[in-house]
Amino acid sequence: MTTTQQSPHPPPEPRHGHGHGPGPRIAGGHGHTHSHGPAAPVSRHLRKVIAAVLIPFAAAVVAGLVVLWPGGTPAHQRTGVGFDRQTQQATVTRVVEVSCSSANGSPAAPGGAPSAAGGSSAPQQASGTCKKATVRVDTGKDKGRTFTEIVQPDQSRQLNQGDKVVVAYEPSAPKELQYSVTDVDRHFPMALLAGVFALAVVVVGRLRGVMALIALAVSFLMLNLFILPAILQGSNPLAVAVVGSSAIMLIALYMCHGLSARTSVAVLGTLISLTLIGVLGSLFIGWAALTGNTDDNTGLIHGLYPSIDMSGLLLAGVIIGSLGVLDDVTVTQTSAVWELHEANPTMGWRGLYRAGIRIGRDHIASVVNTLVLAYAGAALPLLLLFSIARSSMGTVATSELVAEEILRTLVGSIGLVASVPVTTALAALVVSADRGTRERTASPAAVPAPARGGRGRRRKR
């Protein structure tokens, strides 16, 4: 015969809350717990210490936004080159096959530019068969106007009736040459893909997914309303990138993960790692004499806005590009340390750090490899050209065009690797320093009673 031991303290009244706060958990009744967002099992003193660091930082970010906020993108005279062209949407209404010998006598596109098919407008063999496309302008002041476009047989992209296309407009050209097809209109497939992405995030992430999408929208707004116009206005690209990325970091992390000590530790780890990336990037960009002006697009930017510091723009891109990956690593490491502490509240900061760093090593190995492969995939055509030219690996790696991307990858990866021990140490120090405070403030009634029915132990928070 087994007797049930009675607690020397009177049984607490049943609770029907959701277990927020550090109070005891009741074995019977409504004893389950859940929290909205990350738990923050830290004392008031530690919360004050964290706030003393983050509040001045947030105030400095707000002040930087006010000082550097642009009045708008500066106006300029369009050059008609590359992206700096007036464009409209249009539709291919009719396509007929014609002899290239007669088609090549037709007027060429303005400025001799290639058409949307991506091939040359040079005359083809007289025996070839070309296409003569009639294109209707659907937007702008010339809506409804039609023009013809000759598509050569060797062009990689052919025009078909019903295709939605983008056309360039050159007002200074003769009337019959003012419009030319430059690209395919991809608004619908891209919008559909974005909708599928948003639906997947909401279905899987639920409320967190919704908040993540809102944070993503805020990031785009920060880029389009602050970072890009401020750089074009002539502000220092590095200062703009630091202020803008800090604002994005604060908004995104707190919006997605809640206003808690756990999120604050992740913010601190991200901030320290971004500082390291900025210092290393500035040092090696100067040491390697990288100008940031390596292709047609950066050359056009420098031509339109000579006051922009192109090397500073390169460094700004390194900082902004590293932020997204850093957020992932610092939040993951902080959450891992918090969960380890929840599983074993008696573990000291050294034990928490060792366990957390073991998790972080796996994360580092996978993410660094991802960064390198992502760059290699994006630069595959460029690397293929170097391979065709039979250039040595050293020549390829030290050419400015490739060296810039290598620098982005290596500097970002160094910051990523450093963020793991930094964030893990911060999180371990915070939760372990708080343990003694909570144990001293715990009441005798907070000692959990043995679990009933052999259902296992209760978690002590």
N, C-alpha and C positions, 0 to 999 in steps of 0.2 A: 504494500500500500504506500502510495506516494503522497506526501503532503506538499501543499503549495506554500512557499515562503511569502510572507506579507511584507511589504515595504514599511519601514518605520514611519514614513511620512504618509499623510492622508492622500488618497488618489486624487490627481488633478481633475478639474472639471473637463468634460469632453470639449475638444476644439472642433470647429467646423471651418477654420481658415485654411489657407493654402501653404502654411508653413514658412512664411517669409520671416527673415530675421534669425538670430542665433538661438532661439528658444528650443526647449526639449521637444522630442517627437513622442507621441503617445502610441502605445502598442496597440490599443484597440480603438474602435470608432473610426473617425475620418482621419486616419494617420498618414495618408500619402502626402507627398510634397512635390511641388513643381514651382519653377520660378520663371518670370518673364524676363529673359535676357540673362546674361552672365551673372552668377552669384558674386557678391563682393564681401567675403567674410573677413573684413579688416576693421580694426578699431577706429574710433573717431580721430584719434591722434594721427594715425597713419594716413587717413583720408585728408587731414589738414596738411600734412607734409606734401602729399601728392598735389593737392590743390595749390600749395604755395609755389610749386614749380610750373604747373600747367597754366594757371590763370595768367601770370605775367607773359608766358609764351603766347597764349591766345590773344592777349591784349596787344602784343607786339605785331602779331599777324594782322589783326584788324587795323592797326595804325599803318602798317605797310600797304594794305589794300587801299586805304584812304589816300595815302600820299601818292601811290603809283597808279591809281585808277585812271584809265584813259578817257578822253572825251569822245572817242570813236576812232575808227580806222581812218587814217589820213587818205585823202583823195589823191589820185594821180591820173595822168593821161595814159590810156591803154596803149600798149605796144603792139598788140595783135600777135604776140609770140607765145607759144606754149599755153599755159593756163590763163594768161593775161589777155583773153579774148572775150568778146561779147558772144554769148551762146543762147540758143533758143531750142525748144523741143519741136520735133517735126515727125512726119509720117511718110513712109514710102508708099505712094498710091499706085504706081504702075512700073513694071519692069519688062523691057523687051530686049531681045538679043539682036545685036547689030554687028556688022563687020568692023574689026578693029581698024582697018585701013581708012574707013570713013569716020569712025568715032574719034580717032586721034587727031582729026582736023578740027574737032570741036574745041571750044574755049576750055582752058584748064582751070583748076581751082585757084582762088586768089593767092598770090605769092608762091605758086608752084607747090603748095603743101600737099602731102599725101592725103588720100581720102580715108574714111573710116575703116576701110578694109585693111589698112596698114601696109600697102604696097607702094610702089613707085608710080608716079604719073607719067613716066617716060614712055615714048611710043613702043608698042609691042610689034611682033611679027604681023605682016599684012594678012597672013592666013588665019590668025586667031579670031575667036569670037568673043566680043565684049558684051557688057550689059549696059543699057541706057535706062537709068532709074529716074522717075519723076517723083520729086519730093515736095510735100506740102508743109509750109511753116505753120505750126499750131499755136505759137505764143508770140508775144511782142507786138510792136506796132504794124508789122507786115503780116499779121495772122491771115492765113488763107492764100498767101502768095506761093507760087510753085516755081521750081527751078529743076534743071536736069543735072545728073551726076553720072559720069562715065566710070564704070568699074572694070578694071583690067582683069584678064583671066588668071593671072598669076597672083592676084591679091589673096591674102589668107582669109579675109572676111568678106563674104559676098552679101549684097543687098537683095532682099526678097520683098515682094509685095506685102504690105501690112506691117513691116518692121517699124518700130519706134526708134528714132535716132536723135542725136544731138547735132545741131548745125552751128557753125561759126559764122558770125556776121562781121563784115569789114565795110564800114560806111564809105570809106574813101575810094574803094574799088569801083570800076564800071558796074552798072546796074546788073548786068547778066553774070557778073563774077562776085557779087557781094556775099552770096551764101555758098557754103560747102559743107558736106557731111564730115564730121570729125570723130564721132563715137556712137556707140549704141546707147539708147536710153534704158538704164537699168533700175529706174525708180521702183517699179512694181516688184521684181524678184527680190531686190534688197529689202524693201519694206516688208515683204512676206517673210523673209528669213528673220528679220528683226522681231516680227510678231511671234514667230515660232519660238525664238530664243526667250522672249519675255514670258510667254505662256509656260515654257518648261521651267523657268526660274520660279515663277509663282506657284506652279503645281507642286514642285519638289520643296521649295523653300518656304512656302506659305507666307506668313507675315514677314519673316526675315527676307524672303525673296522680294517682296514688295518694297521693303526698305532698301534693299540692295539696288533695285532698279531706280528708286528715287535718288540714291546717292550717285548712281551712274549718270543720271540726268544732270545733277548738280555739277559733277566733274566736267561734263561737256559744256555746260553754261560757263563755268569758270575759265575753261580754255578759250571759248569763243568771245566772251564778254570782257575778260581781263587779260589773260596771258598773251594771246596773239595781238590784240590791238595795242597793248602797252609796249610790246617789243617793236611793233611797226611805228609807234609814236616816237621811238628813240630812247626809251628807258633801258637801263642796263639789263640784258637778258638774264644774267645770273640772279640779280636781285628779284626780278619778276618771277623767275622759276622757283626760287626759294619761298617767296611769299605765297605764290599760287599753289604750289604743291603742299605747303604746310596747311593752307586753308582746306584744300581737298582732303588731306589726311584727317584733319580734325572733324570735318563734317561727315566724311564717309565712315570712319571708324566708330564714332559715337552714335551715328544714325543706325548703323547696321548691328552694332554689338551692345548698345546701351550705355548709359552714363554710369559707369561703375569703376571701381579700383582696378579690376582686371583689364578693362579697355584702356585705362590711363597708363598702366604699365606697358601695354603694347604701343601706345602713342610715344612714350618716352624711348622705348627701344628703337622704334622707327626713326625718331628724330635724331638720335645719336648715330644711327647707321647712315642716314642721309647726310649728316654733317661730314662723316668720314668719306662718303662718295664725292661730295663737293670738293673737299680738300685734295683727294687723290686725283680727281678729274682735272682740276685746275692745274695741279703740278705737272701731270704727264701730258696734257694738251700743250702746255707751254714748252716742256722739255722736248717733245717730239715735233714741235713746230707745225702743228696741225692748224690749218687756216679755217676749216669748216666750209670752204668754197670749192667743191669737188665735182659738181655736175651741173647740168643745164638749169635745174630748178634753183639751186643756191646761187648760181651765177646771175639768174634773172632777178632774184631777191636783192642781191648786192647792187645790181644795176639800177633797180627801181628805188631802193632805199640805201644809199651808200653809207649812211650814218650807223647802220646796224653793225654791231660787233659780231662777225660771223663765228669767231672762235668761242665767244661767249654764248652764242646761239647753240653751238655744238655742246657745250657744257650744260646748258639748260635742258637740252634734249636728254642727256645722260641722267640728270637728276629726275626729271619727270618720268622717263621710261623705267627707272628703277623703283619708283614708288609703289606701283601696283604689286610687284613681286614681294617687296618688303612687307607690305601690309599683310599678305598671306602668311609669311613666315613668322612675324612677330605675334600675330593673333594666335596662330597654332601653338607656338611655344608657350605663350602665357597660359592658354587654356590647358595645355598638358600639365604644367606645373600646378595649376589650381586643382585639377582632377587628381593628381598624385597626392596632394595634400588632403583632399577630401577622403581618399581611400585610406590614407595612413596619417592622421593628424599628429602623431608623435614624431614623425620624420623631421629632422633638423634641416637647416638650409643647405648644408653640404650634401646630404642624401638627396634632397630635392633637386639640387643642381646636377648631380651625377646622373640621376634618372632622366631628367629633362634633356640633358645634353646627348644622351644616347638616342633619344627620339629625334633630336635635332640633326644628328649625323645622317640618319636615313633621309631626312628632308633635304639636307644640303646636297647629297649625292644625286638625288633625282632632279632637283630644280636646276642645279648648275648644268647638268647635261641637257636639260630642256632649253636653257638659254642658248647654248652653243648650237644645238640642232635647229632652233628657231631661226637663228641668224643664217646658218648654212642653207636652210630651205628658202629663205627670202632672197638670198644672194646667189642662188644656183645659176641663173643665166650669166651673171658676171663671172662666177668661178669657172663656168664652162668656156667663156671667152679666153680666160687666162690659160686654160688647159689646151685649147686649140692653138694658142700662140706658143705653147710649150715653154711657158715661163716657169722659172724655178719657184719652189715654195717660198723661199726667202724673199724673192722679188715681189711675189704676190702679196705676202703679208706686210711688207714694209711700204708698198705703194699707198699714197695718202687715201685713196678711195676705200681700200680694204682696211688700212690701219685705223681709220676712224671707227669702223664697226667693231674691230677687235678691241679697241680701247673701250667702247661702250660696254661690250660683253665682259671684259676682264674687270673693269672698275665696278660695274654693277654687281658682278659675282663676288668681288672682295667685300663690298658692303653687305651683300646677302649672307656670306659666310660669317662675317663679324656680328651680324644681327642675332645669330643663334646664341652664342655664349652671353652676349650683352643682355638680351631680353630674358634669357633663362635665369641669369644671376639676379636681375632686378626682381623678377617674379618670385624667385626662391627667397630672397631677402625680405620681401614684403609679407608673404604669407607666414614665414617662420617667425619673424619678429612680432607678428600679431598673435601668435599662439598663446604666449604667456599672458597677454592682456585678457584674452577671452577666458582662459582657464581661471584667472583670478576673479573675474567678474561673474563667473558661472555660479549659480546657487546650488545648494545641495539637492534640491528637487530636480535639478537638471540631469542627475545621474540616471541613465536609461535603465528601465526594468528589463529583466530577461525576456527574450522574445518568446511568445506563446505558440504552442503547437509545433515547435521544431522548425519554424519557417526561416531560420537564419538570423543573423545579427542586424541590428539597425545601424544606419549610417549616422555617425556623430559629426556635426558641422561645427 
